[in-house]
Amino acid sequence: MPTENSSATAVRRMREYSDVYDVLEQIRLRPRMWLLGGSLKDLRSFLTGYGAALAVHSPDEPFAFWPQEDFTDWLHKHYGTTSSLDWAEEIERRTPAGSTPFDEFFRLLGVFKADPARLPTPDELRARRPDLPYMSGTFVTLFWHRELLDQATRRLEGHGFRVVRIAASGWTTAQDMHQGLAATLNFPSYYGRNLSALNDCLGDVALSGTYDDSPAGAGLVLSFTGYDRFAAACPEDAHSVLDIIAVLARRAAVGRRRFFALVQSDDPDIRFEPVGAMPVLWNGDEWLDSRRR
């Protein structure tokens, strides 16, 4: 369980919650504000409503608190018994002296979340969070085969991401790049067409744009094709664009927003210096040089 001094125990605004466990932590901190009676039965009723909302709105969020779901099954194994009781009834029956069912639930929840057997496999995690391969080690991921890029963008769009496709193969000057990005991303008319202005306007898109406020919006992805041609014509500007994206992506992540770039190159040997103090990496399917031959 978090300690009272850990950041996880801080009272937070509702817009900052990412899943049911964030909500439960706020309930643990201020039960009387959330639950009229402050009992475990009140908590069960609350979670029943939460689960119903998930079923209606279908967000991609695991939920373990249906009457006979993961938490109940785990609890019976933890107690070493079989029972038809749900998790709330089971905890109320077995709460030790000196504790309360409410406190016992949160103690057991900490054990449940820490159980290594519950950790998702890499494939399960990738299916649930298709953005993780493009945000864990870098915010700028390289592709050679366009089919793999298309597969990645379709998978991300299927999970609600807004993908902006940008053809960079025709950029032979920095002004071509600025004009192309301004038109594609709807920069304001006062856009200055220099790297400082790009940082400012792209920052508005990445950090406060409306893409993450729409019901289906999971994040924003910039998908470049033919980037090697721009890199050959304007190597410093090509690197600077990726550097700006990487820095803004990290700032967006701090604000719980997802923003990153997928960059296709027809040159299988292209290399970039680190951007945003992070490397520019090939995607997992083309990590080995032999896969790009």
Backbone torsions as a table, in degrees:
resi	resn	phi	psi	omega
1	MET	NA	148.4	177.1
2	PRO	-66.5	150.3	174.6
3	THR	-84.2	164.4	-178.5
4	GLU	-64.5	-20.4	-178.4
5	ASN	-94.4	-3.7	-177.4
6	SER	-80.9	156.1	-178.5
7	SER	-64.8	-24.2	-177.9
8	ALA	-67.1	-18.4	-177.7
9	THR	-92.1	0.9	-177.6
10	ALA	-68.9	139.5	174.8
11	VAL	-70.3	129.4	-174.0
12	ARG	-126.0	160.6	175.9
13	ARG	-75.2	153.3	-174.5
14	MET	-61.1	-34.2	-178.0
15	ARG	-66.7	-13.4	-179.0
16	GLU	-90.7	-6.2	-179.5
17	TYR	-75.8	140.0	-179.9
18	SER	-110.0	-21.6	-179.5
19	ASP	-161.7	-175.5	-175.6
20	VAL	-63.6	-29.1	-178.8
21	TYR	-70.6	-33.0	172.9
22	ASP	-63.6	-42.3	178.8
23	VAL	-63.5	-44.6	-179.7
24	LEU	-61.7	-36.7	178.9
25	GLU	-65.2	-37.2	176.7
26	GLN	-68.6	-35.6	176.2
27	ILE	-65.3	-41.1	178.8
28	ARG	-60.3	-38.4	-177.9
29	LEU	-73.2	-37.6	-176.1
30	ARG	-137.8	69.4	-174.1
31	PRO	-61.7	-36.5	-175.9
32	ARG	-69.6	-24.4	178.3
33	MET	-74.8	-32.1	-175.9
34	TRP	-94.8	-35.7	-172.3
35	LEU	-121.1	120.1	-175.0
36	LEU	-57.2	-47.0	-178.7
37	GLY	-91.9	-14.6	178.9
38	GLY	70.1	18.5	-176.7
39	SER	-102.7	170.6	178.0
40	LEU	-68.0	-32.3	176.9
41	LYS	-65.6	-37.8	175.9
42	ASP	-63.6	-40.3	178.6
43	LEU	-64.3	-41.0	178.5
44	ARG	-61.6	-42.0	178.5
45	SER	-63.1	-41.3	178.4
46	PHE	-60.6	-46.8	-177.7
47	LEU	-69.1	-29.8	174.4
48	THR	-62.2	-43.7	176.6
49	GLY	-65.2	-38.8	177.9
50	TYR	-62.4	-44.5	179.3
51	GLY	-64.4	-37.3	177.9
52	ALA	-64.8	-38.2	177.9
53	ALA	-64.1	-38.9	176.6
54	LEU	-62.4	-41.4	-178.7
55	ALA	-64.5	-35.0	-179.0
56	VAL	-75.3	-45.7	-172.3
57	HIS	-93.8	-12.9	172.5
58	SER	55.4	43.0	171.8
59	PRO	-73.1	159.4	-177.1
60	ASP	-85.2	75.6	-177.2
61	GLU	-135.6	122.9	175.4
62	PRO	-63.1	144.3	-179.7
63	PHE	-140.5	117.6	-169.8
64	ALA	-103.6	11.2	-166.2
65	PHE	-118.2	22.6	165.6
66	TRP	-66.2	158.0	-174.6
67	PRO	-50.6	-40.6	-179.2
68	GLN	-124.0	58.7	179.0
69	GLU	-118.2	-160.3	-170.2
70	ASP	-51.8	-48.1	-174.3
71	PHE	-66.3	-40.4	178.0
72	THR	-64.7	-45.7	178.9
73	ASP	-61.3	-43.6	179.3
74	TRP	-63.0	-41.4	-177.3
75	LEU	-62.5	-42.0	178.9
76	HIS	-63.9	-39.5	176.5
77	LYS	-67.0	-38.3	178.8
78	HIS	-62.0	-41.4	178.5
79	TYR	-81.6	-12.3	-179.5
80	GLY	69.8	41.0	-177.4
81	THR	-144.8	161.9	169.4
82	THR	-109.9	142.7	-175.0
83	SER	-160.7	154.4	175.2
84	SER	-93.4	-2.1	-179.7
85	LEU	-74.1	147.4	175.0
86	ASP	-81.9	179.4	-172.2
87	TRP	-63.0	-37.7	-178.5
88	ALA	-67.7	-44.6	179.8
89	GLU	-66.1	-38.5	-179.7
90	GLU	-65.0	-42.4	-179.8
91	ILE	-67.9	-42.1	179.4
92	GLU	-60.5	-37.6	-178.8
93	ARG	-70.3	-30.3	-171.8
94	ARG	-109.6	7.9	179.8
95	THR	-63.4	125.4	-178.0
96	PRO	-72.6	161.2	177.3
97	ALA	-61.1	142.6	179.6
98	GLY	90.4	-4.5	178.5
99	SER	-124.0	177.6	175.7
100	THR	-125.0	155.3	177.2
101	PRO	-55.7	-37.8	179.4
102	PHE	-61.6	-49.6	179.4
103	ASP	-66.1	-36.6	-179.3
104	GLU	-66.3	-36.5	177.6
105	PHE	-59.2	-46.1	-176.7
106	PHE	-71.9	-29.5	174.0
107	ARG	-65.3	-46.7	-179.6
108	LEU	-67.7	-34.0	178.4
109	LEU	-61.0	-39.5	177.2
110	GLY	-62.2	-39.9	177.8
111	VAL	-68.1	-41.7	179.5
112	PHE	-59.6	-47.2	-177.9
113	LYS	-67.5	-28.4	-177.3
114	ALA	-88.3	-3.2	-177.2
115	ASP	-67.2	115.5	-178.0
116	PRO	-59.4	-28.6	-178.3
117	ALA	-66.1	-18.8	-178.7
118	ARG	-89.1	-9.5	-177.5
119	LEU	-65.3	133.1	-179.1
120	PRO	-68.7	150.8	174.2
121	THR	-70.7	161.7	177.6
122	PRO	-55.1	-38.6	179.7
123	ASP	-67.2	-40.1	178.6
124	GLU	-65.5	-40.7	-179.9
125	LEU	-66.1	-40.1	179.2
126	ARG	-66.1	-38.6	178.4
127	ALA	-65.5	-36.4	-178.3
128	ARG	-78.2	-37.9	-177.8
129	ARG	-128.2	82.6	-176.6
130	PRO	-66.9	-11.9	179.4
131	ASP	-81.6	-18.6	-173.3
132	LEU	-58.5	-40.4	179.0
133	PRO	-61.8	-18.6	-175.8
134	TYR	-107.5	7.9	179.9
135	MET	-132.8	-12.5	-174.0
136	SER	-79.2	-44.4	-178.5
137	GLY	-108.4	-13.8	-177.8
138	THR	-164.2	159.1	173.2
139	PHE	-105.6	0.9	178.4
140	VAL	-130.5	112.4	-175.3
141	THR	-114.0	132.7	-178.5
142	LEU	-90.2	145.9	174.2
143	PHE	-132.5	146.1	173.0
144	TRP	-107.4	-59.9	177.7
145	HIS	-68.9	127.0	179.9
146	ARG	-69.6	-26.9	178.2
147	GLU	-62.1	-39.4	178.5
148	LEU	-67.2	-38.4	175.9
149	LEU	-62.7	-44.1	179.0
150	ASP	-61.7	-41.2	177.6
151	GLN	-61.1	-43.6	-179.2
152	ALA	-63.6	-45.3	-177.8
153	THR	-67.8	-37.8	177.4
154	ARG	-64.7	-40.4	179.4
155	ARG	-64.0	-41.6	179.4
156	LEU	-67.1	-42.8	178.0
157	GLU	-63.2	-34.3	177.6
158	GLY	-64.4	-21.7	177.3
159	HIS	-101.8	16.6	172.3
160	GLY	94.1	1.5	179.3
161	PHE	-72.3	144.7	170.6
162	ARG	-90.0	118.3	179.9
163	VAL	-106.5	122.3	176.7
164	VAL	-103.2	116.4	-177.8
165	ARG	-91.1	129.4	-173.8
166	ILE	-130.2	116.8	178.4
167	ALA	-86.7	112.0	-177.7
168	ALA	-100.3	-2.0	-173.8
169	SER	-66.0	-22.9	-179.6
170	GLY	-93.2	2.6	-179.8
171	TRP	-82.5	115.5	176.9
172	THR	-113.6	-9.2	177.8
173	THR	-137.2	164.7	176.7
174	ALA	-62.3	-35.4	-179.8
175	GLN	-66.7	-34.8	173.6
176	ASP	-58.2	-44.8	-179.6
177	MET	-62.4	-47.9	-178.7
178	HIS	-62.4	-42.0	179.6
179	GLN	-64.5	-42.5	-179.5
180	GLY	-64.8	-44.9	-179.7
181	LEU	-68.2	-40.2	179.9
182	ALA	-61.2	-41.9	-179.0
183	ALA	-71.0	-43.2	-175.8
184	THR	-69.9	-38.2	-175.4
185	LEU	-100.2	8.5	176.1
186	ASN	56.5	46.3	176.2
187	PHE	-64.0	153.1	-179.5
188	PRO	-66.9	162.8	-176.2
189	SER	-63.3	-23.8	-178.8
190	TYR	-84.9	5.5	178.8
191	TYR	-52.9	127.4	-171.0
192	GLY	-82.5	-5.4	178.0
193	ARG	55.2	47.1	170.4
194	ASN	-143.2	171.8	-173.5
195	LEU	-66.2	-34.5	177.5
196	SER	-64.9	-42.1	178.2
197	ALA	-67.1	-36.8	176.9
198	LEU	-61.2	-44.5	178.3
199	ASN	-58.8	-42.2	-178.5
200	ASP	-68.9	-50.2	-175.0
201	CYS	-71.9	-40.5	176.8
202	LEU	-67.3	-32.1	175.4
203	GLY	-62.7	-39.0	176.2
204	ASP	-61.2	-40.5	-180.0
205	VAL	-67.4	-46.8	-173.6
206	ALA	-74.5	-37.6	-170.6
207	LEU	-97.7	-24.8	-176.8
208	SER	-141.8	12.6	178.0
209	GLY	-68.3	167.4	-174.5
210	THR	-83.8	-5.0	-174.7
211	TYR	-57.9	-33.4	-175.4
212	ASP	-90.2	0.0	-179.1
213	ASP	-100.3	-11.3	179.8
214	SER	-77.5	152.9	-176.1
215	PRO	-55.2	-36.2	-177.3
216	ALA	-96.5	-1.2	-172.5
217	GLY	-80.2	109.9	178.2
218	ALA	-95.1	-19.3	-178.2
219	GLY	164.9	179.5	-177.2
220	LEU	-120.2	132.4	179.9
221	VAL	-124.8	128.9	171.7
222	LEU	-98.0	119.6	-177.5
223	SER	-111.9	106.1	-178.1
224	PHE	-95.0	141.6	170.7
225	THR	-121.8	149.2	179.2
226	GLY	64.2	31.3	-174.3
227	TYR	-70.1	-23.4	-179.1
228	ASP	-62.4	-31.0	-179.4
229	ARG	-69.4	-41.3	175.6
230	PHE	-66.3	-40.0	179.7
231	ALA	-63.5	-34.9	178.8
232	ALA	-71.3	-36.9	-177.8
233	ALA	-79.1	-38.2	-175.0
234	CYS	-138.1	71.8	-172.9
235	PRO	-59.4	-40.8	-178.0
236	GLU	-68.4	-43.8	179.2
237	ASP	-66.8	-38.2	179.3
238	ALA	-61.6	-42.0	177.3
239	HIS	-67.5	-41.1	-178.0
240	SER	-62.2	-39.2	178.6
241	VAL	-60.5	-46.3	179.7
242	LEU	-66.6	-34.9	178.4
243	ASP	-64.8	-43.4	177.9
244	ILE	-61.4	-44.4	179.5
245	ILE	-60.1	-44.6	-177.3
246	ALA	-64.6	-41.6	179.5
247	VAL	-65.5	-45.1	179.5
248	LEU	-65.9	-35.0	178.7
249	ALA	-62.7	-41.0	178.3
250	ARG	-65.6	-41.1	177.5
251	ARG	-64.0	-39.1	178.2
252	ALA	-63.4	-41.5	-178.9
253	ALA	-62.3	-36.5	177.3
254	VAL	-61.0	-34.9	177.9
255	GLY	-89.1	15.8	177.0
256	ARG	63.8	35.3	173.8
257	ARG	-119.1	147.8	-176.1
258	ARG	-110.2	124.7	-176.2
259	PHE	-151.0	128.3	179.2
260	PHE	-162.3	176.2	-176.2
261	ALA	-127.8	141.9	169.8
262	LEU	-112.5	127.9	-170.9
263	VAL	-125.1	113.4	179.1
264	GLN	-92.3	137.5	179.5
265	SER	-130.5	134.1	173.9
266	ASP	-80.5	-7.2	174.6
267	ASP	-96.0	110.2	-176.8
268	PRO	-71.5	-10.1	-178.3
269	ASP	-106.3	9.2	-176.5
270	ILE	-61.7	142.7	178.3
271	ARG	-135.5	147.4	175.1
272	PHE	-129.1	146.8	170.0
273	GLU	-66.1	159.4	-179.6
274	PRO	-53.3	147.3	177.6
275	VAL	-122.9	136.8	-177.1
276	GLY	57.1	32.6	-177.7
277	ALA	62.2	22.8	177.1
278	MET	-131.2	151.2	-179.9
279	PRO	-72.6	157.7	168.9
280	VAL	-96.5	114.7	-170.3
281	LEU	-112.3	151.1	170.1
282	TRP	-73.1	152.4	177.0
283	ASN	-65.7	162.4	-173.6
284	GLY	-61.4	-31.9	-179.2
285	ASP	-74.9	-19.8	-178.3
286	GLU	-122.5	24.5	-178.0
287	TRP	-60.3	-44.9	179.9
288	LEU	-77.1	139.4	178.2
289	ASP	-56.3	-34.8	-177.4
290	SER	-65.7	-20.7	179.1
291	ARG	-78.0	-11.0	-179.0
292	ARG	-111.1	38.8	-179.8
293	ARG	-132.9	NA	NA
